[in-house]
Amino acid sequence: MSSHEQQAQTLIEALPYIQKFTGKTVVVKYGGNAMVSDDLRRAVMCDIILLHLVGIRVAVVHGGGPEISGMLKKIGHESRFVDGLRYTDRVTMDIVQSILCGKVNKDLVAQLNRLGGQAVGLCGIDGNLFQAECLDEKYGLVGKITGVNPEPVESALSGGYVPVVSTVAQGVDADTSYNINADTAAAKLAEALHAEKLILLTDVRGLLRNPDDEATLMHVVHTYEVPGLIEQGVISGGMIPKMECCVDAIAGGVDRVHILDGRIPHSILIELLSDEGIGTMLKKED
């Protein structure tokens, strides 16, 4: 098959998926290596613009751990983690808010705009998008989402924009902002938007039955299998909260959740618009 035929074949293969998802909402949680590498970041941005142009409503939720750690290091403030969550004291919270809502968010918006997208930046405080209370004092100013007002994101989507959301929430129990885990925030937003899909970009292939063997990638996991997989130790460490917030999103009405390897260029397009499917898809039983 010539390369032209190959290209045509790829486009034809994408057609039923485009028809299926056009007009639907997809939430992408963007973080990890895909944020750090320029080439991967560009690939993710191009995927998002392409989905947007074929009529899929894409909302992006981003983290920014490396940038936060970098800035804390610059000012000589130690990063420390409790059970895998960043301990957030007042100084750290100020940095989280300025880096996430400011620099990281606006850099992503600028890059999407430069590549021909129409993006608008929001943080969880805007329009009361994420409301939260203190998760547990041992984590400091880390919040647990108590309410989501999807209106600001919905308005941006209806206006033809790609909303880019940073995960800082408005405190409802104290006069403070809270740092929110980006996976959880993306799952809660996907629920509130009645999204068709939630895509989590990570630094792993997906869920591996044997963590040392990439050939054991589990392509489909049903939500009822998750507790057993946690018990067997297949889902362990940082993958446990990730999978639990995916299960919650599906229970809240999101149709499918995909855990994708953000280190693979264009993993979003391959997963959404081709027959291949490259990560782990989580769904309810058929």
Backbone as CSV, one residue per row, in Angstrom:
resi,resn,N_x,N_y,N_z,CA_x,CA_y,CA_z,C_x,C_y,C_z
1,MET,0.858,-1.203,0.000,0.000,0.000,0.000,0.889,1.246,0.000
2,SER,0.604,2.178,-0.910,1.422,3.402,-0.960,1.132,4.264,0.275
3,SER,2.034,5.218,0.498,1.837,6.058,1.692,0.569,6.900,1.554
4,HIS,0.189,7.262,0.294,-1.050,8.031,0.091,-2.261,7.183,0.472
5,GLU,-2.240,5.918,0.012,-3.354,5.020,0.344,-3.422,4.810,1.865
6,GLN,-2.243,4.688,2.446,-2.150,4.494,3.906,-2.793,5.674,4.637
7,GLN,-2.457,6.899,4.146,-3.026,8.113,4.770,-4.543,8.128,4.620
8,ALA,-5.005,7.777,3.405,-6.453,7.773,3.155,-7.122,6.745,4.072
9,GLN,-6.480,5.591,4.215,-6.998,4.514,5.058,-7.168,4.988,6.503
10,THR,-6.143,5.710,6.974,-6.165,6.236,8.353,-7.340,7.186,8.534
11,LEU,-7.544,8.062,7.536,-8.635,9.037,7.635,-9.996,8.338,7.591
12,ILE,-10.108,7.329,6.711,-11.370,6.589,6.597,-11.667,5.860,7.918
13,GLU,-10.604,5.305,8.516,-10.764,4.588,9.792,-11.252,5.544,10.885
14,ALA,-10.798,6.801,10.797,-11.182,7.782,11.825,-12.629,8.241,11.673
15,LEU,-13.172,8.149,10.454,-14.495,8.739,10.172,-15.602,8.283,11.128
16,PRO,-15.810,6.949,11.332,-16.912,6.560,12.229,-16.721,7.088,13.652
17,TYR,-15.466,7.208,14.087,-15.215,7.719,15.437,-15.541,9.204,15.518
18,ILE,-15.171,9.935,14.462,-15.487,11.372,14.424,-17.005,11.551,14.450
19,GLN,-17.703,10.727,13.641,-19.171,10.828,13.598,-19.775,10.520,14.967
20,LYS,-19.180,9.554,15.654,-19.708,9.118,16.942,-19.501,10.184,18.034
21,PHE,-18.340,10.857,17.982,-17.996,11.755,19.089,-18.252,13.234,18.821
22,THR,-18.549,13.591,17.572,-18.746,15.011,17.299,-19.927,15.533,18.132
23,GLY,-19.754,16.709,18.729,-20.791,17.258,19.602,-20.725,16.737,21.029
24,LYS,-19.914,15.685,21.264,-19.783,15.119,22.614,-18.638,15.817,23.357
25,THR,-18.611,15.647,24.681,-17.590,16.293,25.501,-16.550,15.289,25.973
26,VAL,-15.286,15.680,25.847,-14.173,14.849,26.313,-13.331,15.695,27.257
27,VAL,-13.003,15.149,28.424,-12.127,15.855,29.361,-10.756,15.173,29.335
28,VAL,-9.714,15.975,29.114,-8.344,15.438,29.074,-7.577,15.938,30.288
29,LYS,-7.066,15.010,31.086,-6.182,15.401,32.192,-4.752,15.310,31.683
30,TYR,-4.083,16.460,31.705,-2.769,16.575,31.081,-1.717,16.782,32.155
31,GLY,-0.729,15.888,32.202,0.325,16.020,33.211,1.483,15.108,32.876
32,GLY,2.408,14.975,33.805,3.529,14.049,33.619,4.511,14.502,32.553
33,ASN,5.213,13.497,31.966,6.261,13.785,30.976,5.738,14.532,29.766
34,ALA,4.462,14.298,29.433,3.895,14.955,28.246,3.873,16.472,28.428
35,MET,3.975,16.931,29.684,4.014,18.377,29.923,5.443,18.896,29.865
36,VAL,6.405,18.022,30.187,7.787,18.474,30.351,8.514,18.525,29.006
37,SER,8.234,17.526,28.142,8.924,17.473,26.852,8.228,18.373,25.830
38,ASP,8.997,19.228,25.153,8.413,20.159,24.168,7.710,19.430,23.034
39,ASP,8.356,18.353,22.534,7.765,17.625,21.397,6.448,16.966,21.783
40,LEU,6.445,16.349,22.975,5.221,15.676,23.419,4.127,16.696,23.688
41,ARG,4.528,17.848,24.257,3.516,18.871,24.556,2.867,19.346,23.257
42,ARG,3.710,19.562,22.256,3.183,20.003,20.958,2.225,18.960,20.378
43,ALA,2.598,17.678,20.513,1.743,16.591,19.984,0.385,16.593,20.688
44,VAL,0.395,16.764,22.017,-0.867,16.784,22.774,-1.725,17.971,22.328
45,MET,-1.088,19.148,22.203,-1.832,20.351,21.791,-2.451,20.160,20.397
46,CYS,-1.682,19.569,19.496,-2.200,19.337,18.127,-3.377,18.359,18.154
47,ASP,-3.279,17.321,18.988,-4.390,16.367,19.119,-5.655,17.092,19.581
48,ILE,-5.477,17.958,20.579,-6.634,18.662,21.155,-7.269,19.575,20.112
49,ILE,-6.412,20.266,19.339,-6.938,21.170,18.304,-7.676,20.374,17.226
50,LEU,-7.111,19.246,16.840,-7.756,18.436,15.803,-9.132,17.955,16.291
51,LEU,-9.192,17.450,17.515,-10.479,16.984,18.062,-11.485,18.137,18.079
52,HIS,-10.999,19.308,18.492,-11.854,20.503,18.562,-12.390,20.856,17.166
53,LEU,-11.513,20.775,16.171,-11.920,21.164,14.809,-12.907,20.185,14.188
54,VAL,-12.899,18.907,14.640,-13.897,17.972,14.085,-15.161,17.949,14.956
55,GLY,-15.294,18.975,15.816,-16.559,19.150,16.525,-16.657,18.448,17.870
56,ILE,-15.528,17.942,18.390,-15.549,17.327,19.722,-15.257,18.429,20.743
57,ARG,-16.059,18.491,21.791,-15.879,19.542,22.805,-14.824,19.053,23.803
58,VAL,-13.650,19.676,23.771,-12.550,19.211,24.625,-12.282,20.213,25.741
59,ALA,-12.273,19.706,26.973,-11.855,20.529,28.121,-10.569,19.908,28.667
60,VAL,-9.589,20.744,28.966,-8.294,20.259,29.452,-8.156,20.622,30.935
61,VAL,-7.736,19.658,31.743,-7.434,19.906,33.158,-5.954,19.573,33.325
62,HIS,-5.176,20.502,33.902,-3.735,20.233,33.964,-3.190,20.315,35.379
63,GLY,-2.088,19.603,35.567,-1.308,19.712,36.803,-0.117,20.612,36.530
64,GLY,0.936,20.417,37.297,2.149,21.217,37.097,3.173,20.956,38.186
65,GLY,3.214,19.700,38.647,4.114,19.323,39.738,5.567,19.747,39.560
66,PRO,6.184,19.424,38.401,7.599,19.767,38.215,7.860,21.274,38.307
67,GLU,6.944,22.081,37.730,7.134,23.540,37.773,6.996,24.059,39.201
68,ILE,6.062,23.473,39.953,5.872,23.901,41.350,7.129,23.554,42.151
69,SER,7.611,22.319,41.985,8.824,21.895,42.693,9.995,22.793,42.326
70,GLY,10.098,23.133,41.033,11.195,23.988,40.554,11.172,25.356,41.210
71,MET,9.980,25.944,41.304,9.871,27.283,41.902,10.130,27.233,43.405
72,LEU,9.643,26.191,44.082,9.903,26.052,45.522,11.403,25.921,45.782
73,LYS,12.067,25.196,44.878,13.518,25.018,45.013,14.216,26.371,44.862
74,LYS,13.738,27.151,43.877,14.321,28.476,43.622,14.252,29.371,44.849
75,ILE,13.118,29.308,45.565,12.994,30.199,46.732,13.509,29.520,48.011
76,GLY,14.067,28.303,47.835,14.660,27.613,48.985,13.638,27.019,49.941
77,HIS,12.468,26.649,49.390,11.424,26.049,50.236,11.323,24.572,49.869
78,GLU,11.398,23.711,50.859,11.476,22.276,50.588,10.126,21.716,50.123
79,SER,10.160,20.835,49.094,8.942,20.117,48.686,8.864,18.874,49.554
80,ARG,7.712,18.661,50.201,7.624,17.367,50.875,6.283,16.722,50.594
81,PHE,6.290,15.398,50.606,5.108,14.634,50.212,4.655,13.739,51.359
82,VAL,3.339,13.677,51.554,2.753,12.795,52.568,1.814,11.855,51.817
83,ASP,2.063,10.553,51.902,1.259,9.543,51.157,1.129,9.917,49.675
84,GLY,2.195,10.407,49.085,2.165,10.720,47.652,1.499,12.044,47.299
85,LEU,0.965,12.774,48.293,0.377,14.096,48.015,1.332,15.174,48.513
86,ARG,1.424,16.254,47.739,2.310,17.343,48.140,1.777,17.994,49.421
87,TYR,2.622,18.024,50.468,2.222,18.732,51.687,2.197,20.216,51.329
88,THR,1.061,20.856,51.573,0.871,22.233,51.113,0.709,23.182,52.302
89,ASP,1.818,23.837,52.667,1.707,24.875,53.697,1.348,26.188,52.992
90,ARG,1.260,27.264,53.763,0.812,28.541,53.202,1.729,29.026,52.068
91,VAL,3.055,28.936,52.274,4.010,29.392,51.239,3.840,28.542,49.977
92,THR,3.739,27.218,50.186,3.570,26.318,49.037,2.273,26.638,48.299
93,MET,1.206,26.925,49.054,-0.086,27.224,48.420,0.025,28.470,47.546
94,ASP,0.741,29.492,48.034,0.932,30.717,47.232,1.641,30.391,45.923
95,ILE,2.655,29.533,46.015,3.413,29.147,44.809,2.532,28.304,43.881
96,VAL,1.794,27.349,44.467,0.899,26.499,43.660,-0.074,27.383,42.881
97,GLN,-0.674,28.349,43.594,-1.660,29.201,42.933,-1.016,30.040,41.828
98,SER,0.149,30.639,42.122,0.734,31.502,41.082,1.280,30.698,39.903
99,ILE,1.851,29.520,40.176,2.402,28.719,39.073,1.292,28.049,38.262
100,LEU,0.332,27.417,38.957,-0.722,26.689,38.233,-1.691,27.625,37.524
101,CYS,-2.230,28.599,38.275,-3.247,29.487,37.672,-2.588,30.516,36.763
102,GLY,-1.317,30.805,37.026,-0.611,31.815,36.244,0.206,31.180,35.148
103,LYS,1.459,30.903,35.457,2.418,30.534,34.414,2.009,29.312,33.590
104,VAL,1.774,28.176,34.265,1.509,26.937,33.521,0.236,27.072,32.689
105,ASN,-0.817,27.586,33.320,-2.094,27.717,32.623,-1.969,28.611,31.392
106,LYS,-1.351,29.775,31.570,-1.276,30.720,30.445,-0.315,30.242,29.356
107,ASP,0.742,29.515,29.757,1.647,28.956,28.734,0.904,27.958,27.846
108,LEU,0.049,27.135,28.464,-0.721,26.155,27.675,-1.720,26.853,26.764
109,VAL,-2.399,27.860,27.303,-3.371,28.618,26.494,-2.653,29.261,25.308
110,ALA,-1.491,29.869,25.583,-0.734,30.548,24.513,-0.314,29.546,23.441
111,GLN,0.141,28.371,23.880,0.593,27.392,22.896,-0.564,26.867,22.043
112,LEU,-1.706,26.616,22.672,-2.880,26.184,21.897,-3.272,27.265,20.893
113,ASN,-3.250,28.513,21.334,-3.609,29.611,20.429,-2.615,29.727,19.275
114,ARG,-1.327,29.586,19.602,-0.294,29.694,18.548,-0.428,28.604,17.505
115,LEU,-0.878,27.426,17.941,-1.005,26.305,17.002,-2.347,26.333,16.268
116,GLY,-3.095,27.418,16.446,-4.337,27.563,15.680,-5.586,27.179,16.440
117,GLY,-5.462,26.970,17.758,-6.655,26.668,18.557,-7.261,27.947,19.099
118,GLN,-8.366,27.817,19.796,-9.014,28.950,20.464,-9.145,28.539,21.916
119,ALA,-8.182,28.906,22.753,-8.209,28.432,24.134,-8.469,29.565,25.097
120,VAL,-9.049,29.210,26.241,-9.255,30.187,27.297,-8.882,29.514,28.619
121,GLY,-8.148,30.249,29.484,-7.669,29.668,30.741,-8.610,29.966,31.898
122,LEU,-8.847,28.955,32.714,-9.677,29.122,33.917,-8.969,28.437,35.073
123,CYS,-9.176,28.931,36.290,-8.720,28.121,37.416,-9.960,27.769,38.225
124,GLY,-9.815,26.820,39.126,-10.976,26.317,39.868,-11.689,27.361,40.703
125,ILE,-11.027,28.520,40.907,-11.661,29.579,41.699,-12.623,30.385,40.815
126,ASP,-12.321,30.457,39.515,-13.141,31.264,38.602,-14.576,30.740,38.569
127,GLY,-15.523,31.646,38.831,-16.937,31.261,38.756,-17.277,30.137,39.720
128,ASN,-16.461,29.999,40.791,-16.740,28.931,41.767,-16.727,27.555,41.133
129,LEU,-15.850,27.374,40.156,-15.790,26.129,39.404,-15.565,24.926,40.328
130,PHE,-14.514,24.977,41.165,-14.313,23.914,42.158,-14.436,24.491,43.559
131,GLN,-15.326,23.935,44.357,-15.397,24.311,45.773,-14.846,23.143,46.570
132,ALA,-14.102,23.450,47.639,-13.453,22.366,48.382,-13.352,22.688,49.858
133,GLU,-13.142,21.617,50.627,-12.830,21.785,52.045,-11.537,21.027,52.319
134,CYS,-10.955,21.249,53.487,-9.681,20.620,53.824,-9.824,19.099,53.806
135,LEU,-8.938,18.434,53.073,-8.989,16.970,52.956,-8.605,16.337,54.290
136,ASP,-7.464,16.759,54.828,-6.980,16.226,56.110,-5.820,17.118,56.507
137,GLU,-5.794,17.531,57.772,-4.768,18.492,58.174,-3.353,18.000,57.949
138,LYS,-3.168,16.665,57.899,-1.796,16.162,57.720,-1.223,16.523,56.340
139,TYR,-2.111,16.913,55.392,-1.633,17.323,54.062,-1.522,18.843,53.945
140,GLY,-1.943,19.576,54.973,-1.951,21.033,54.865,-3.125,21.494,54.015
141,LEU,-2.864,22.448,53.112,-3.949,23.065,52.333,-4.264,22.258,51.061
142,VAL,-4.492,20.980,51.242,-4.928,20.128,50.132,-6.420,19.933,50.306
143,GLY,-7.169,20.138,49.217,-8.621,20.147,49.334,-9.295,18.906,48.800
144,LYS,-10.505,18.695,49.304,-11.383,17.639,48.804,-12.542,18.379,48.154
145,ILE,-12.823,18.090,46.906,-13.873,18.815,46.179,-15.250,18.493,46.765
146,THR,-15.980,19.543,47.113,-17.326,19.347,47.669,-18.392,19.763,46.657
147,GLY,-17.997,20.548,45.665,-18.981,20.994,44.679,-18.290,21.445,43.402
148,VAL,-18.978,21.265,42.274,-18.452,21.705,40.975,-19.530,22.523,40.294
149,ASN,-19.160,23.709,39.828,-20.085,24.500,39.018,-19.525,24.508,37.594
150,PRO,-20.047,23.643,36.710,-19.452,23.512,35.372,-19.744,24.681,34.434
151,GLU,-20.582,25.639,34.902,-21.010,26.752,34.036,-19.872,27.461,33.286
152,PRO,-18.796,27.904,33.987,-17.745,28.627,33.259,-17.127,27.785,32.128
153,VAL,-16.967,26.481,32.379,-16.384,25.587,31.356,-17.400,25.377,30.241
154,GLU,-18.648,25.160,30.630,-19.742,24.970,29.671,-19.860,26.183,28.745
155,SER,-19.777,27.397,29.324,-19.879,28.622,28.516,-18.740,28.715,27.514
156,ALA,-17.522,28.383,27.983,-16.368,28.430,27.076,-16.560,27.433,25.932
157,LEU,-16.994,26.209,26.270,-17.211,25.182,25.234,-18.278,25.636,24.239
158,SER,-19.373,26.185,24.758,-20.468,26.640,23.873,-20.013,27.782,22.986
159,GLY,-19.052,28.581,23.500,-18.551,29.700,22.702,-17.475,29.276,21.700
160,GLY,-17.201,27.976,21.620,-16.230,27.500,20.635,-14.788,27.539,21.127
161,TYR,-14.600,27.647,22.442,-13.237,27.670,22.994,-12.865,26.322,23.603
162,VAL,-11.557,26.110,23.733,-11.057,24.971,24.507,-10.724,25.514,25.899
163,PRO,-11.512,25.157,26.942,-11.179,25.641,28.281,-9.994,24.854,28.854
164,VAL,-9.046,25.574,29.445,-7.860,24.952,30.056,-7.943,25.287,31.545
165,VAL,-8.093,24.248,32.372,-8.433,24.459,33.787,-7.292,24.045,34.710
166,SER,-6.909,24.947,35.609,-5.914,24.581,36.623,-6.624,24.231,37.927
167,THR,-6.003,23.322,38.695,-6.725,22.678,39.791,-6.446,23.303,41.155
168,VAL,-6.869,24.569,41.274,-6.851,25.249,42.567,-8.315,25.539,42.868
169,ALA,-8.764,25.241,44.095,-10.191,25.386,44.402,-10.429,26.476,45.434
170,GLN,-11.645,26.968,45.443,-12.069,27.958,46.432,-12.482,27.212,47.709
171,GLY,-11.907,27.615,48.855,-12.267,26.967,50.122,-13.665,27.360,50.562
172,VAL,-14.462,26.373,51.003,-15.797,26.689,51.517,-15.803,26.668,53.052
173,ASP,-14.742,26.064,53.627,-14.699,25.945,55.091,-13.721,26.940,55.718
174,ALA,-12.976,27.671,54.879,-11.995,28.634,55.390,-11.688,29.615,54.276
175,ASP,-11.121,30.769,54.668,-10.806,31.805,53.688,-9.460,31.473,53.042
176,THR,-9.428,30.437,52.208,-8.172,30.010,51.588,-8.469,29.333,50.266
177,SER,-7.432,29.209,49.453,-7.530,28.355,48.265,-6.989,26.990,48.669
178,TYR,-7.380,25.969,47.928,-6.856,24.629,48.190,-6.204,24.053,46.937
179,ASN,-5.169,23.290,47.168,-4.488,22.536,46.127,-5.291,21.236,45.932
180,ILE,-5.615,20.917,44.680,-6.455,19.744,44.405,-5.698,18.786,43.496
181,ASN,-5.812,17.499,43.760,-5.206,16.502,42.882,-5.844,16.597,41.493
182,ALA,-5.008,16.671,40.462,-5.527,16.939,39.102,-6.364,15.778,38.551
183,ASP,-6.025,14.536,38.908,-6.832,13.389,38.444,-8.251,13.497,38.996
184,THR,-8.332,13.792,40.301,-9.641,13.898,40.948,-10.434,15.050,40.349
185,ALA,-9.766,16.194,40.162,-10.459,17.368,39.611,-10.997,17.059,38.219
186,ALA,-10.190,16.376,37.394,-10.619,16.045,36.026,-11.822,15.101,36.069
187,ALA,-11.786,14.138,36.994,-12.896,13.176,37.105,-14.180,13.887,37.531
188,LYS,-14.068,14.792,38.505,-15.251,15.523,38.986,-15.808,16.447,37.901
189,LEU,-14.903,17.075,37.133,-15.362,17.961,36.060,-16.050,17.135,34.968
190,ALA,-15.469,15.989,34.629,-16.062,15.123,33.594,-17.485,14.716,33.994
191,GLU,-17.650,14.396,35.281,-18.982,14.045,35.792,-19.950,15.213,35.623
192,ALA,-19.505,16.409,36.078,-20.385,17.577,36.065,-20.762,17.987,34.639
193,LEU,-19.870,17.703,33.680,-20.136,18.071,32.278,-20.885,16.953,31.532
194,HIS,-21.165,15.852,32.237,-21.749,14.660,31.592,-20.904,14.256,30.376
195,ALA,-19.600,14.225,30.582,-18.686,13.943,29.465,-18.827,12.501,29.000
196,GLU,-18.581,12.329,27.719,-18.571,10.998,27.112,-17.328,10.240,27.580
197,LYS,-16.198,10.980,27.626,-14.933,10.335,27.957,-14.079,11.205,28.862
198,LEU,-13.309,10.521,29.702,-12.267,11.160,30.497,-10.972,10.474,30.095
199,ILE,-9.977,11.267,29.723,-8.673,10.710,29.314,-7.623,11.188,30.303
200,LEU,-6.930,10.234,30.935,-5.854,10.612,31.859,-4.527,10.290,31.195
201,LEU,-3.734,11.323,30.930,-2.398,11.083,30.367,-1.438,10.836,31.525
202,THR,-0.722,9.717,31.461,0.175,9.361,32.566,1.549,9.006,32.001
203,ASP,2.436,8.573,32.887,3.774,8.158,32.448,3.918,6.637,32.452
204,VAL,2.793,5.940,32.312,2.840,4.471,32.213,2.010,4.044,31.009
205,ARG,2.218,2.810,30.555,1.513,2.316,29.384,0.005,2.232,29.617
206,GLY,-0.383,2.116,30.877,-1.774,1.870,31.235,-1.696,0.975,32.451
207,LEU,-2.677,0.121,32.642,-2.627,-0.803,33.774,-1.972,-2.109,33.301
208,LEU,-0.879,-2.486,33.954,-0.163,-3.712,33.577,-0.467,-4.802,34.606
209,ARG,-0.791,-6.012,34.113,-1.050,-7.114,35.050,0.228,-7.443,35.822
210,ASN,1.365,-7.352,35.087,2.667,-7.501,35.735,3.427,-6.207,35.472
211,PRO,3.665,-5.388,36.510,4.244,-4.051,36.303,5.605,-4.059,35.601
212,ASP,6.271,-5.217,35.581,7.588,-5.270,34.936,7.513,-5.713,33.483
213,ASP,6.299,-5.998,33.009,6.181,-6.528,31.649,5.108,-5.766,30.875
214,GLU,5.577,-4.909,29.935,4.630,-4.061,29.180,3.677,-4.877,28.308
215,ALA,4.056,-6.141,28.041,3.188,-6.993,27.215,1.920,-7.393,27.974
216,THR,1.888,-7.132,29.291,0.713,-7.541,30.082,-0.285,-6.385,30.248
217,LEU,-0.237,-5.427,29.321,-1.170,-4.293,29.363,-2.608,-4.808,29.339
218,MET,-3.422,-4.327,30.259,-4.840,-4.705,30.282,-5.608,-3.660,29.473
219,HIS,-6.134,-4.075,28.320,-6.777,-3.114,27.413,-8.136,-2.648,27.934
220,VAL,-8.865,-3.561,28.568,-10.188,-3.193,29.087,-10.310,-3.683,30.531
221,VAL,-10.763,-2.794,31.410,-11.032,-3.173,32.796,-12.455,-2.722,33.109
222,HIS,-13.244,-3.610,33.715,-14.596,-3.218,34.133,-14.524,-2.701,35.567
223,THR,-15.393,-1.736,35.876,-15.308,-1.100,37.198,-15.434,-2.121,38.331
224,TYR,-16.245,-3.187,38.125,-16.433,-4.156,39.219,-15.157,-4.974,39.495
225,GLU,-14.214,-4.956,38.531,-12.968,-5.721,38.729,-11.953,-4.980,39.601
226,VAL,-12.144,-3.652,39.765,-11.118,-2.825,40.413,-10.797,-3.260,41.852
227,PRO,-11.808,-3.467,42.730,-11.461,-3.866,44.101,-10.597,-5.127,44.149
228,GLY,-10.933,-6.108,43.312,-10.154,-7.353,43.263,-8.729,-7.117,42.792
229,LEU,-8.577,-6.243,41.805,-7.233,-5.951,41.271,-6.388,-5.216,42.307
230,ILE,-7.055,-4.389,43.151,-6.323,-3.704,44.227,-5.868,-4.754,45.249
231,GLU,-6.782,-5.693,45.554,-6.471,-6.764,46.515,-5.293,-7.619,46.041
232,GLN,-5.294,-7.918,44.734,-4.210,-8.754,44.185,-2.900,-7.980,44.046
233,GLY,-2.967,-6.637,44.247,-1.744,-5.848,44.105,-1.430,-5.461,42.665
234,VAL,-2.364,-5.786,41.724,-2.153,-5.373,40.324,-2.251,-3.850,40.244
235,ILE,-3.241,-3.306,40.962,-3.351,-1.847,41.085,-2.725,-1.501,42.429
236,SER,-1.619,-0.742,42.394,-0.950,-0.432,43.667,-0.389,0.985,43.623
237,GLY,0.074,1.453,44.761,0.724,2.768,44.843,-0.164,3.878,44.310
238,GLY,0.448,4.743,43.485,-0.254,5.918,42.964,-1.370,5.573,42.002
239,MET,-1.385,4.304,41.519,-2.436,3.897,40.577,-3.765,3.695,41.323
240,ILE,-3.706,3.455,42.656,-4.949,3.204,43.409,-5.868,4.435,43.394
241,PRO,-5.377,5.635,43.853,-6.290,6.789,43.806,-6.721,7.132,42.384
242,LYS,-5.807,6.917,41.403,-6.143,7.192,39.998,-7.329,6.331,39.567
243,MET,-7.231,5.016,39.839,-8.307,4.103,39.424,-9.592,4.378,40.196
244,GLU,-9.448,4.728,41.475,-10.654,4.988,42.262,-11.403,6.212,41.741
245,CYS,-10.641,7.256,41.315,-11.387,8.423,40.810,-11.983,8.117,39.429
246,CYS,-11.384,7.178,38.679,-11.970,6.745,37.398,-13.292,6.006,37.640
247,VAL,-13.291,5.127,38.654,-14.498,4.367,38.995,-15.610,5.337,39.411
248,ASP,-15.237,6.352,40.217,-16.220,7.362,40.642,-16.807,8.101,39.439
249,ALA,-15.926,8.449,38.477,-16.395,9.190,37.297,-17.414,8.365,36.524
250,ILE,-17.139,7.067,36.387,-18.071,6.202,35.645,-19.383,6.046,36.425
251,ALA,-19.255,5.906,37.746,-20.471,5.834,38.578,-21.272,7.130,38.440
252,GLY,-20.563,8.249,38.205,-21.229,9.550,38.062,-21.732,9.821,36.660
253,GLY,-21.612,8.842,35.752,-22.226,8.993,34.432,-21.280,9.163,33.255
254,VAL,-19.945,9.224,33.507,-19.007,9.308,32.375,-18.995,7.932,31.708
255,ASP,-19.045,7.914,30.379,-19.213,6.642,29.679,-17.955,5.762,29.737
256,ARG,-16.805,6.352,29.442,-15.548,5.588,29.384,-14.422,6.427,29.956
257,VAL,-13.463,5.762,30.612,-12.255,6.445,31.066,-11.071,5.734,30.436
258,HIS,-10.142,6.511,29.900,-8.948,5.940,29.267,-7.708,6.391,30.021
259,ILE,-6.868,5.440,30.402,-5.570,5.783,30.993,-4.538,5.557,29.891
260,LEU,-3.911,6.656,29.452,-3.029,6.592,28.282,-1.605,6.970,28.629
261,ASP,-0.697,6.460,27.839,0.723,6.790,28.000,1.019,8.102,27.289
262,GLY,1.198,9.156,28.072,1.475,10.475,27.494,2.848,10.551,26.844
263,ARG,3.684,9.498,27.022,5.019,9.499,26.402,4.955,9.059,24.942
264,ILE,3.782,8.564,24.518,3.616,8.159,23.114,3.008,9.343,22.369
265,PRO,3.721,9.879,21.359,3.168,11.032,20.637,1.798,10.705,20.044
266,HIS,0.886,11.638,20.162,-0.468,11.518,19.597,-1.265,10.349,20.172
267,SER,-0.960,9.969,21.422,-1.700,8.845,22.027,-3.204,9.134,22.083
268,ILE,-3.578,10.410,22.231,-5.021,10.740,22.325,-5.732,10.400,21.009
269,LEU,-5.117,10.809,19.889,-5.747,10.540,18.593,-5.803,9.046,18.300
270,ILE,-4.705,8.349,18.621,-4.661,6.905,18.343,-5.776,6.211,19.137
271,GLU,-5.943,6.631,20.389,-6.953,5.986,21.248,-8.370,6.333,20.799
272,LEU,-8.605,7.601,20.458,-9.984,8.029,20.177,-10.428,7.763,18.744
273,LEU,-9.514,7.925,17.799,-9.944,7.926,16.391,-9.380,6.773,15.570
274,SER,-8.902,5.708,16.229,-8.449,4.568,15.426,-8.954,3.281,16.062
275,ASP,-8.832,2.176,15.309,-9.294,0.887,15.820,-8.296,0.320,16.827
276,GLU,-7.123,0.948,16.895,-6.029,0.340,17.655,-6.244,0.353,19.166
277,GLY,-6.432,1.541,19.730,-6.591,1.607,21.188,-5.294,1.203,21.865
278,ILE,-4.668,2.124,22.606,-3.320,1.802,23.095,-3.171,1.817,24.604
279,GLY,-4.188,2.288,25.330,-4.033,2.341,26.785,-4.965,1.357,27.459
280,THR,-5.367,1.688,28.677,-6.349,0.882,29.404,-7.661,1.645,29.414
281,MET,-8.725,0.970,28.977,-10.037,1.613,28.994,-10.839,1.024,30.151
282,LEU,-11.431,1.915,30.919,-12.239,1.491,32.061,-13.694,1.745,31.711
283,LYS,-14.535,0.751,31.918,-15.956,0.948,31.620,-16.809,0.083,32.546
284,LYS,-18.111,0.353,32.545,-19.061,-0.493,33.290,-19.182,-1.793,32.532
285,GLU,-19.806,-2.797,33.157,-20.006,-4.054,32.414,-20.942,-3.810,31.244
286,ASP,-20.791,-4.604,30.219,-21.632,-4.417,29.018,-23.074,-4.814,29.311
